């Protein structure tokens, strides 16, 4: 099943997250700049760190899915049910299900 989110790779450029599939400049898919909102206290470094985390999301989701599938199929000697439950919950959150 194809994931409905914008295809990766995503990269962080300052406080913006860019999807490179859309031409050489890419398309901004997220802005992590909250300095103009009265109730937010994010500074530039925090905004840039948020952009880096968001940009890594597609790869993190892919690797978590692969690792979870591997552990479900091959980890017989250790009780990993709690880890699998948490991994599946994180995957569901990322996919909005």
C-alpha positions as CSV (number, residue, x, y, z in Angstrom):
1,X,0.0,0.0,0.0
2,X,1.4,3.4,-1.0
3,X,1.6,5.8,1.9
4,X,-0.5,9.0,1.3
5,X,2.0,11.4,2.7
6,X,4.4,13.4,0.6
7,X,7.1,11.1,-0.8
8,X,10.5,11.3,0.8
9,X,13.3,12.3,0.9
10,X,12.5,15.2,3.1
11,X,15.2,17.6,4.2
12,X,15.4,20.4,6.8
13,X,16.5,23.8,5.6
14,X,16.6,26.0,8.6
15,X,13.1,25.8,10.1
16,X,11.5,24.5,6.9
17,X,10.9,21.0,5.8
18,X,11.4,20.5,2.0
19,X,10.2,17.6,-0.1
20,X,12.7,17.2,-2.9
21,X,10.5,15.3,-5.3
22,X,9.0,18.6,-6.5
23,X,11.8,20.0,-8.6
24,X,15.3,21.2,-7.7
25,X,14.0,23.6,-5.1
26,X,11.5,21.2,-3.7
27,X,8.3,22.1,-2.0
28,X,7.9,23.3,1.6
29,X,5.8,20.8,3.4
30,X,6.2,22.2,6.9
31,X,7.3,25.4,8.7
32,X,8.5,25.1,12.2
33,X,8.5,28.8,13.1
34,X,6.4,29.8,16.0
35,X,8.1,33.0,17.0
36,X,5.2,35.1,15.9
37,X,2.6,33.3,18.0
38,X,2.1,34.9,21.4
39,X,1.6,31.6,23.2
40,X,4.7,29.8,21.8
41,X,8.2,30.2,23.1
42,X,10.1,28.2,20.5
43,X,13.4,29.8,19.6
44,X,15.3,29.4,16.3
45,X,17.3,26.4,17.5
46,X,14.2,24.6,18.7
47,X,12.4,25.4,15.5
48,X,15.4,24.0,13.5
49,X,15.5,20.9,15.6
50,X,11.8,20.4,15.1
51,X,12.4,20.6,11.3
52,X,15.1,18.0,11.5
53,X,12.9,15.6,13.4
54,X,10.0,16.1,10.9
55,X,12.3,15.7,7.9
56,X,13.4,12.3,9.3
57,X,9.9,11.1,9.8
58,X,9.5,9.1,6.5
59,X,12.7,7.2,7.1
60,X,11.9,6.7,10.8
61,X,8.5,5.2,9.9
62,X,10.0,2.9,7.2
63,X,12.7,1.6,9.6
64,X,10.3,1.1,12.5
65,X,7.9,-0.8,10.2
66,X,10.8,-3.0,9.0
67,X,12.2,-3.6,12.5
68,X,8.8,-4.4,13.9
69,X,8.1,-6.9,11.2
70,X,11.5,-8.6,11.7
71,X,11.0,-8.8,15.5
72,X,7.5,-10.2,15.1
73,X,8.8,-12.9,12.8
74,X,12.1,-13.8,14.3
75,X,12.3,-12.9,18.0
76,X,11.2,-16.1,19.8
77,X,13.5,-16.3,22.8
78,X,12.6,-12.9,24.3
79,X,9.3,-11.5,25.4
80,X,9.1,-8.4,23.1
81,X,5.3,-8.1,23.2
82,X,5.5,-4.7,25.0
83,X,8.0,-3.3,22.5
84,X,5.9,-4.6,19.6
85,X,2.7,-3.0,21.0
86,X,4.5,0.3,21.4
87,X,6.0,0.1,17.9
88,X,2.7,-0.7,16.3
89,X,1.1,2.3,18.2
90,X,3.8,4.6,16.9
91,X,3.3,3.3,13.4
92,X,-0.4,3.8,13.7
93,X,0.1,7.4,15.0
94,X,2.4,8.2,12.1
95,X,-0.2,6.8,9.6
96,X,-3.1,8.5,11.3
97,X,-4.9,5.2,12.0
